[in-house]
Amino acid sequence: MLQQRTLKSLTRAVGVGIHSGQRVEMTLRPAAPDTGIVFRRIDLNTPVDIPVRADTVCDTRMATTVSPGGDPGAPKVQTIEHLLSACAGLGLDNLYVDINADEVPVLDGSAASFVYLLQSAGIEQQNAPKKFLRVKKTVEVRQGEGKRLMWARLAPHHGYTLSFEIEFDNPAVSATGQQYVFDMGSGQYKREIARARTFGMTSDIEVMRSRGLTLGGSMDNAIVVDDYRVLNADGLRYDDEFVKHKILDAIGDMQVVGHPLLAAYTSFKGGHALNNKLLRALLADETAYEIVTFEDEAQAPAGFAQLAPAW
């Protein structure tokens, strides 16, 4: 049986929120089978649990944010996508995240630090079948026209692949790889995707900060690009780091559905908002998906039983 997974022990992280600039303390704890990933705001007088689901997403501007019932006026946790991406990359199903602020710490701007934290706690298998959401028919969402067109699609596939194409009006970004395809069953998440950092243009930073965004951003936790070049002294971690970070984000955004996907995800110029719109369109059509388990690991897509070895 392909089993659910959680942590063996507690692990903790301290950092700053990239948008809020707040100091954040976070504790990751094991959770029982079928719990899913649940954030717990422990800084409030009465702690509030926020389960991660497509319908608890309350904001998708610059990050993915969840709140109870998706209520924008309720306590929230923002910028959850990098942590969720790491959980997906390691095959984690169940986890409590105790947090004392409204934003997950950005750490180095990628998912690599979260991968390290999760692995340091250890991953163990649980006596319950791992539940996948299998896409049965193609669902697509589109936005804009002409040069502003962006779209995202989920199609049936026995496995989980992600294909992304970016298009930025910036010579430094355009000089790098614009398209990438990643197979989640390859076992290469940690090496090929996890280290890709979030990025921003100097021309946008002042505007975003005037709106209360990127207050904690720096070259320690993001790639910063001016009109012509990458400003970080160490340059890029991958030749195609920009598009790989978009895949990293998409993996986290898709994990919001509550189960690992069996699907082919494709996006052109998409982002957090379009990804959530795609999940909601999928869930709105009950004939478009089903929840499946694999009693015989040999029936699972290649590589999935070994996706995150328990150790």
C-alpha positions in Angstrom: 0.0 0.0 0.0 1.2 3.5 -0.8 1.0 5.1 2.6 0.4 8.6 3.9 3.4 10.4 5.5 4.0 12.8 8.3 7.0 14.0 10.4 8.8 11.9 13.0 9.5 14.8 15.3 9.1 18.5 15.8 11.2 21.0 13.9 11.4 24.8 14.2 12.3 27.8 12.1 12.7 31.6 12.7 12.8 34.2 10.0 11.0 37.2 8.5 7.9 37.4 6.4 8.9 38.7 2.9 5.8 40.9 2.6 5.1 41.9 6.3 8.8 42.2 7.4 7.7 40.7 10.7 9.9 38.3 12.7 8.2 34.9 12.6 8.6 31.7 14.7 7.2 28.5 13.3 7.0 25.0 14.6 6.2 22.0 12.3 4.6 19.1 14.1 3.5 15.5 13.2 -0.3 15.1 12.5 -2.6 12.0 12.3 -3.6 10.4 9.1 -6.1 12.4 7.0 -5.4 15.6 8.9 -3.9 17.3 5.9 -1.8 20.4 6.4 -3.2 22.8 9.1 -1.8 26.1 10.1 -2.4 27.2 13.7 -2.1 30.9 14.7 -0.8 30.5 18.2 -0.2 34.2 18.7 -3.9 34.9 19.1 -5.7 34.9 22.5 -7.6 31.9 21.2 -5.5 29.8 18.8 -7.1 29.5 15.3 -6.7 26.5 13.1 -6.7 27.1 9.3 -6.8 23.9 7.2 -5.2 24.2 3.8 -7.8 23.7 1.1 -8.8 25.4 -2.2 -11.8 27.0 -0.5 -9.8 28.5 2.4 -7.6 30.6 0.0 -8.7 34.2 0.7 -6.0 36.2 -1.2 -3.7 35.5 -4.1 -2.0 38.9 -4.6 1.8 38.2 -4.8 1.4 35.0 -2.6 -1.2 32.4 -1.6 -3.0 33.2 1.7 -5.5 31.1 3.7 -8.0 31.9 6.4 -10.8 30.0 8.1 -13.5 29.5 5.4 -11.6 31.8 3.1 -12.9 34.8 5.0 -10.7 37.8 4.1 -11.5 39.4 7.5 -10.6 36.4 9.6 -7.1 35.5 10.9 -4.9 34.5 8.0 -1.5 33.0 7.1 0.1 34.3 3.9 2.9 33.2 1.6 2.3 29.5 2.3 3.3 28.2 -1.2 7.1 27.6 -0.7 6.4 25.4 2.4 3.6 23.6 0.6 5.9 23.0 -2.3 8.5 21.4 -0.1 5.8 19.2 1.5 4.7 18.1 -2.0 8.3 17.4 -3.1 8.9 15.2 -0.1 5.5 13.5 -0.3 4.2 14.8 3.1 0.5 14.5 3.6 -0.2 15.5 7.3 1.4 18.4 9.2 0.6 21.0 11.8 2.3 24.3 11.4 2.2 26.4 14.6 3.0 30.0 13.7 3.1 33.3 15.8 2.4 35.7 12.9 0.3 36.0 9.8 3.1 35.0 7.3 5.3 32.0 6.8 9.0 33.1 7.0 10.6 33.4 3.6 14.0 32.0 4.8 16.2 32.0 1.6 13.3 32.7 -0.8 13.2 29.1 -2.1 11.9 25.8 -0.8 15.3 24.4 0.0 15.4 25.5 3.6 11.9 24.0 4.2 13.1 20.7 2.6 16.1 20.7 5.0 13.8 21.4 8.0 11.4 18.6 7.1 14.1 16.1 6.4 15.9 17.0 9.7 12.7 16.1 11.6 12.5 12.8 9.7 9.6 11.5 7.6 7.6 8.4 8.6 4.9 6.4 6.9 1.5 6.1 8.5 -0.9 3.2 8.5 -3.4 4.8 6.0 -3.5 4.8 2.3 -2.2 7.9 0.5 -5.0 9.7 -1.3 -4.4 11.2 -4.7 -6.7 13.6 -6.7 -6.7 12.1 -10.2 -7.8 14.5 -13.0 -10.3 12.7 -15.3 -10.9 15.4 -17.9 -9.1 18.5 -19.0 -9.9 21.8 -17.2 -8.5 25.1 -18.4 -8.8 28.7 -17.2 -7.8 31.8 -19.2 -7.4 35.4 -18.5 -6.7 38.5 -20.6 -6.2 38.8 -24.4 -3.3 39.4 -26.8 -0.1 40.2 -25.0 -1.9 40.0 -21.6 -3.2 36.5 -22.2 -2.4 33.9 -19.6 -3.8 30.5 -19.0 -3.4 27.3 -16.9 -4.6 23.8 -17.6 -4.9 20.4 -15.8 -5.2 17.3 -18.0 -5.4 13.6 -17.3 -2.0 11.9 -16.8 -0.8 8.8 -14.9 1.7 10.7 -12.9 2.3 14.4 -12.2 4.1 16.7 -14.5 4.3 20.5 -14.6 5.1 22.6 -17.6 5.5 26.3 -17.3 6.4 29.1 -19.8 7.2 32.7 -18.7 7.4 35.9 -20.6 8.7 39.0 -18.9 9.6 42.3 -20.6 13.0 42.3 -19.1 16.3 41.5 -20.9 17.9 39.8 -17.8 15.0 37.4 -17.4 14.5 36.9 -21.2 18.2 35.8 -21.4 17.5 32.8 -19.2 15.4 29.7 -19.9 11.8 30.6 -20.5 10.2 27.1 -20.4 10.6 24.1 -18.2 8.9 20.7 -17.8 9.3 18.8 -14.5 8.2 15.3 -13.6 7.3 14.9 -9.9 8.0 11.2 -10.2 11.6 11.8 -11.2 12.8 12.1 -7.6 14.7 15.3 -8.6 12.6 17.9 -6.8 15.4 18.7 -4.2 18.0 19.1 -6.9 16.2 20.7 -9.8 13.4 22.8 -8.3 13.7 23.4 -4.5 16.6 25.9 -4.7 14.9 28.3 -7.1 14.3 31.6 -5.4 11.5 34.1 -5.7 12.4 37.2 -7.7 11.5 40.8 -8.2 12.3 43.8 -10.5 13.7 47.0 -9.0 11.2 49.0 -11.0 8.3 47.3 -9.0 9.8 47.3 -5.5 8.9 50.8 -4.5 5.3 50.4 -5.8 4.9 47.1 -3.9 6.4 48.6 -0.7 4.0 51.5 -0.9 1.2 48.9 -0.8 2.7 47.2 2.2 4.3 44.3 0.2 7.9 43.0 0.1 8.8 44.9 3.3 11.0 42.0 4.4 12.5 41.4 0.9 16.3 41.6 0.3 19.0 40.0 -1.8 19.3 37.4 1.0 15.9 36.0 0.2 15.2 37.0 -3.4 16.7 37.5 -6.8 16.7 41.2 -7.6 16.7 42.3 -11.2 17.1 45.8 -12.7 16.4 46.7 -16.3 19.4 44.7 -17.6 20.9 42.4 -15.1 20.7 40.3 -12.0 22.0 42.4 -9.1 22.8 39.5 -6.6 26.5 39.1 -6.3 26.4 35.3 -6.6 24.1 35.4 -9.7 21.6 32.6 -10.4 21.5 29.2 -8.8 20.1 27.7 -12.1 20.4 29.0 -15.6 16.6 28.9 -15.7 16.0 29.9 -12.1 13.1 32.2 -12.9 10.9 29.7 -14.6 11.9 27.0 -12.1 10.7 29.2 -9.3 7.3 29.6 -11.1 7.1 25.7 -11.1 8.1 25.7 -7.4 5.2 28.1 -6.7 2.8 26.1 -8.9 3.6 22.9 -7.0 2.8 24.7 -3.7 -0.4 26.3 -5.1 -1.7 23.0 -6.5 -1.0 21.3 -3.1 -3.7 23.6 -1.7 -6.2 21.1 -3.0 -5.4 18.8 -0.1 -4.0 15.8 -2.0 -1.1 15.2 -4.4 -2.3 15.4 -8.0 -2.3 12.9 -10.8 -2.4 15.2 -13.7 -0.4 17.2 -16.3 -0.3 20.8 -15.3 0.6 23.4 -18.0 0.7 27.2 -17.6 1.6 30.2 -19.7 2.4 33.3 -17.7 0.2 32.1 -14.8 0.5 32.8 -11.1 -1.1 32.3 -7.7 -4.5 33.8 -8.7 -4.8 31.7 -11.8 -3.7 28.6 -10.1 -6.4 28.9 -7.4 -8.9 29.7 -10.1 -7.9 26.5 -11.9 -8.3 24.4 -8.8 -11.8 25.9 -8.1 -12.8 25.2 -11.7 -11.7 21.6 -11.3 -13.5 21.0 -8.0 -16.7 22.7 -9.4 -17.0 19.8 -11.8 -17.4 16.5 -9.9 -17.0 14.6 -13.1 -13.5 16.0 -13.7 -11.7 14.3 -10.9 -11.7 11.4 -8.4 -9.9 10.5 -5.2 -7.8 7.3 -5.6 -5.4 5.2 -3.5 -3.0 2.4 -4.5 -3.2 -0.8 -2.5 -0.5 -2.2 -4.7 2.5 0.2 -5.0 3.3 -1.3 -8.4 0.1 0.2 -9.8 1.2 3.8 -8.8 2.9 6.0 -11.3 6.6 5.3 -11.7 8.7 6.9 -8.9 5.9 7.8 -6.6 6.5 5.1 -4.0 10.1 6.4 -3.8 9.2 10.1 -4.0 10.2 10.8 -0.4 11.9 7.8 1.3 10.9 7.5 5.0 14.1 7.8 7.2 
